[in-house]
Amino acid sequence: MDLRLTGRHALVCGASQGIGRATAFELAALGASVTLLARSRDALVALARELPATHAGQVHGHVAGDMSDTEALERAVAGLARLNAVHIVVNNSGGPSPGPLASAEPDAFQIAFRQHVLAAQVIARSCLPGMREARFGRVLNVISTSVKEPIPNLGVSNTIRAAMAGWAKTLSIEVAHDGITVNNVLPGYTRTARLESIVESGSRAGRTRDEVERGLLASVPAARFADPAEVAAVIAFLASPAAGYVNGVSLAVDGGRTRSLN
């Protein structure tokens, strides 16, 4: 099985923590040069120094940027892509705050749409030319199992994640003939800051942390939360040459929690 990414350049968004950080390590271990994108420049500098450099010419860099600042993000990624073609994009950004849909403010949808869908669009527009020239490209979106089954109390997130899934499916059809695949990875309950915010939200409703966590795990056949590295391993496989015929899918990595058949 060909998993090597030697000579490929990956852009990993939300790389300073959680799934993004773990993904950066997985891609670097497979030989990719990795550019890290997140808001904290200091965190990115430190992480770039930690990433393994196992092949001659493998260099890791960083771009400090905010996924919700569309114009600045487009300038930064376009500049990066002009200097060094990007072959792998991992779109990964924090989800909207928990809460019921009925009480969500309109601004919450606008902010989330900009942070996820518009960010993915401007990144794709900048990186697709280099992918087409190389006849190799991977666009990987870290979204949510809510695209298969809406999750209670995540009204805005459910809505925006579904929009991302529609964007990805459409793009996957348009670019497949250029050797480019577009896929979604749907993490289940994973030990990240996002899970922590969900647990804290439940705790404020009068339950203990243990009660909230047990309630979440009751729906997971694997009976545990995922480690970010387990999700990152799936992302790395989809980024590899071995996954060249996997296109337009939304793959749940959730310990069996999602009950839907498709």
N, C-alpha and C positions, 0 to 999 in steps of 0.2 A: 504494500500500500504506500503510495507516494504522499507523504505529509510534509515534505520539505518546502520551506518558503525562502530559501536562499535566493538573494537577488531581488526579493519583493519588498516593497515599502508599504507599511501599514500606518494608518491614522486611527488612533484609538481615542474616542471622546469619553469624557468623564473618567479619565484614567487615574485620578489621584487616590481613589479608594474603591473598595467593593469589587464588583464584577469587572469594571473597567481596568482596575489595577491588576487583577488576576489575569485578565485577557492579555495585557501587555507582556506579562511574563511568559505566557504560553506561546504567543506569536514570536517573541524573541528567541525562545528555546528552540523553535522550529527553523530559525535562521533569518527571520524577517528583520529588516531595519524598522524601528518603531518610532513614530512621532506621537508624543503624548499631548492631549489637549484637555485642559481643565482651567478653572478660574485661578487656582493658587499656583503662582509661579514657583514659590519656594518648594512646595510639595512636589512639583514636576521635576525640578532640578535634582532633588534628592532621589526621586524614583528613577530617573534616567541613569543615574550613577549605579543603581542597584541591578539594572537589567543585565542579563548575560549577553556577552559579545563573544560568540563562539566561532565566528567566521570572519575571514579577512574582509575588510571593507564594510563591516556591519557597524553602523553608527546610529545611536539613538538621540533624538532631539525632542524638543517640547515647544508648544505654543500655548501661551496663556490667553484664554478667551472664554467668553460667556455665550452659551448656546442660545440665550434669549436676545442677544444683541446681533440681529441679523446682518446688518451692514458691516460691522466690525468682523464678524465671523467670516463673511464672504471674502473680505479683503485678505484676512489672514490665511485662509485655506487656499485661495487663488494664488497668493504669493508662494505658499509652500509648494503647490502643485507645479508651478512654473519652474521652480528650482529643482524639484525631484518628484517625478511622476508618482502618484499614489495608486497602488494596485489593490489595496484592501482598506475599506472604511468600516469602522465599527461605530455605529450611531448608538450612543448610550448616554442617557441624561436622567437626572432625578425626576421622579413622578410628581404630579400635582398633590396638594394636601388632601388627606382623607376628608370625607364628608358626603352626605346624601346629595343626590342630584337636584332634588326639588328646591333646596335652599342655596344652591351654588350661584355665585355672582357672575354676571356676564364677563367681567374682566378676567376671571379665573380661566375661562375657556380661551380668551385671546392670548393670555400669557402662555398657557400650555401649548397652544397651537404653534406659537412662534418658537418655543423652546424645542419642540419635537418635529413637527411636520416641516415648517419653514427652514429650520436648521438643516434637516436632512436634505431638503431640496437644494439649498445653496451649496452644501458640501458636494452633493452629487454633480451638480453643474460644473463645479471646478475640477472634479477628479475624473469624470468619465472620459475626457479626451485622452488622458494618459493610459487609462485602462483599454480603450479602443486601440490605441497604437500598439500596446503590448499584447493584444488579443488575450488578455487575462484580467479579470476584475472580480472583486467580491465586495458586495454591499451587504452588511450584516446589521440588523436592527435589533437591539435588546429592548423588547417591549413587555408584554404581560400575557398571562393565560386568560386575561379578561377578553381577549379577542375571540376566544372560544366560548367562555362562560363569564358573563359580567360578575364582578366581585362586589358583594354588598359594601356599602359605605365608601365606595371609590367612584362616585358618579362622574366627576370631571375626567379622572384617569381612564375609566372605561370608554368614555367618548373619544378621547384623543388617541388612545391606543388603537381603537378601531379605525380611526382615520389613518394612522401610520400603516396599519396592515393593508388598507386599500391603496395607499400610495405605493407601498412596496410591491404588491401584486401587479399593479399597472406597469411599474418600471421594469419588473422582471420580464415581462412580455416584450417590452420595447428594446431591451438591450441584449437579450440572450444570444442573438446571432453574432454579436461581437465578442463572444467568449466571456461574457460578464454574467454572474449570477447575483440574485437579490433574494435574501432569505431573512426570516425573523426567528429569533430565539426567544422563547417565552419562559422566563424563570418562574418557578414556584416560590414558596417561602424560602428565602435565602438570607443568611446572616449578614445583612448589610444595614446601612443607616436607614434605608427605606423600611425594612422590617421593624427596626427599632421605633420608627415614628408611628407605625401601625399599632405596635404593642403599647406604646405610650398613650395613643389615642384611646385604646380600649381600657387602659388603666384609669384614665380620667373619668370613665363612665362608672366607676365604683367597684371594679374588679381588681384583684391583685395581678401582678405581672405573670405569676405562675398560672393563674386561671386563664388569662388571655392567651398565653402560649399553648396551654393544653387545649383550649378551644380551637386554635388554629390547626394544631397537629391532629386533632380528631378527624380531620378531613383528608389527611395524607397517609396513604397506605404504607409508605416507607417509614412513617412514625418518627421522622426527624426533619430538621431544617437542612437545607443544602449549604455546603460550603461554596463561596464564590468560585473557587478553583474548579468545581465540578461543572459549573455553567461555562466557565472559560474554556474548558476542554472541548465542549461541543462547538463553541464559536470557532476555536482553532481548527477543528476538523472541517467545518463548513468553509473555512478560508483556504483550505489546502487544495492541491490539485486532485486529490482523491475524491473530492465532492463536486467535481466539475459538472455532473449531470443532475445535481440537486438544485432546483431553481423554483422560486415562487412559493416556498413552503413556510409554514409557521410551526416550529418544532417546540413542543412543551418539554421543559426540563424541570419536572415538578414532583418527582417521587410517586407519580401515578394519581395525583389529586384531581386532574381534569377528567371529567366523566364523559365528555363528548367523544363521538367516534370520528370526527373530522376536524 
